[in-house]
Structures are given as C-alpha cells and as structure tokens.
Amino acid sequence: MCASLRQRRSAGIAAFAAGFVLVLAFFAFFPGLPHVIDWGAIVVAVLVGALARWICRTWMRKRGGSSE
C-alpha cells in the first residue's frame, strides 16, 4: 500500500468514527430528547459516519489530484 492510500484510509476511518460518536453523543445529551440510544439512533449514527467518510475521501482525492 502506498503512503497516500494508507493516509486516505486512516482519515476515512477517523471521519467515520467522529461522525458516529458525534451523532450518538447528540442523541444521548441533547436537551429535549429522551436520552435513549435505540436502534434508530445507531442506524442514523452509522449512516452519518458513512457520509462523513465518503466526504472525507472525496475531499482528499480532489486535494491529492489522483483519480481512482
């Protein structure tokens, strides 16, 4: 694996984890919500994490100038 591919992969994993944790924290601590992490919150967190990963990888690919 080349360094840039390894760097993109690491950034994608970090973006997914950050999106996932932020959404779960939102559902757990936002005032007015029932403060319950249910399956709906987990599914939304996974979807937001995947979206964050996709955005991060697209941004890094454009910034790097390489095409896959």
PENORKA-V730758 format. One record per pair of residues at least 12 apart in sequence whose ideal C-beta (glycine too) atoms are under 10 Angstrom apart, sorted by the first residue. I is the first residue (numbers start at 1). J is the second residue. D is the distance in whole Angstrom. If there is no record, write none. Layout:
# PENORKA-V730758
i->I j->J d->D
i->I j->J d->D
This chain:
# PENORKA-V730758
i->2 j->66 d->10
i->4 j->60 d->8
i->4 j->61 d->10
i->4 j->64 d->6
i->4 j->66 d->7
i->5 j->64 d->10
i->5 j->66 d->9
i->5 j->68 d->9
i->7 j->60 d->8
i->7 j->64 d->9
i->8 j->56 d->8
i->8 j->57 d->6
i->8 j->59 d->10
i->8 j->60 d->5
i->8 j->61 d->7
i->8 j->64 d->8
i->8 j->66 d->9
i->8 j->68 d->10
i->9 j->53 d->10
i->9 j->57 d->9
i->9 j->60 d->10
i->11 j->53 d->9
i->11 j->56 d->5
i->11 j->57 d->7
i->11 j->59 d->9
i->11 j->60 d->6
i->12 j->50 d->10
i->12 j->52 d->9
i->12 j->53 d->5
i->12 j->54 d->8
i->12 j->55 d->10
i->12 j->56 d->6
i->12 j->57 d->5
i->12 j->60 d->8
i->13 j->49 d->10
i->13 j->53 d->8
i->13 j->56 d->9
i->14 j->52 d->9
i->14 j->53 d->9
i->14 j->56 d->8
i->15 j->49 d->8
i->15 j->50 d->10
i->15 j->51 d->9
i->15 j->52 d->4
i->15 j->53 d->5
i->15 j->54 d->9
i->15 j->55 d->7
i->15 j->56 d->4
i->15 j->57 d->8
i->15 j->59 d->9
i->15 j->60 d->10
i->16 j->46 d->9
i->16 j->48 d->9
i->16 j->49 d->4
i->16 j->50 d->7
i->16 j->51 d->9
i->16 j->52 d->6
i->16 j->53 d->4
i->16 j->54 d->9
i->16 j->56 d->8
i->16 j->57 d->10
i->17 j->49 d->7
i->17 j->52 d->9
i->17 j->53 d->9
i->18 j->48 d->10
i->18 j->49 d->8
i->18 j->52 d->6
i->18 j->53 d->9
i->18 j->56 d->9
i->19 j->45 d->7
i->19 j->46 d->9
i->19 j->47 d->9
i->19 j->48 d->5
i->19 j->49 d->4
i->19 j->50 d->8
i->19 j->51 d->7
i->19 j->52 d->3
i->19 j->53 d->7
i->19 j->55 d->9
i->19 j->56 d->9
i->20 j->42 d->9
i->20 j->44 d->10
i->20 j->45 d->5
i->20 j->46 d->7
i->20 j->47 d->10
i->20 j->48 d->7
i->20 j->49 d->4
i->20 j->50 d->9
i->20 j->52 d->8
i->20 j->53 d->10
i->21 j->45 d->8
i->21 j->49 d->8
i->22 j->45 d->8
i->22 j->48 d->8
i->22 j->49 d->9
i->22 j->52 d->9
i->23 j->41 d->7
i->23 j->42 d->9
i->23 j->44 d->6
i->23 j->45 d->4
i->23 j->46 d->9
i->23 j->47 d->9
i->23 j->48 d->5
i->23 j->49 d->7
i->23 j->52 d->9
i->24 j->37 d->6
i->24 j->41 d->7
i->24 j->42 d->8
i->24 j->44 d->9
i->24 j->45 d->5
i->24 j->46 d->10
i->24 j->48 d->10
i->24 j->49 d->10
i->25 j->37 d->10
i->25 j->45 d->9
i->26 j->41 d->9
i->26 j->44 d->9
i->26 j->45 d->9
i->26 j->48 d->9
i->27 j->40 d->9
i->27 j->41 d->4
i->27 j->42 d->9
i->27 j->44 d->8
i->27 j->45 d->8
i->28 j->41 d->8
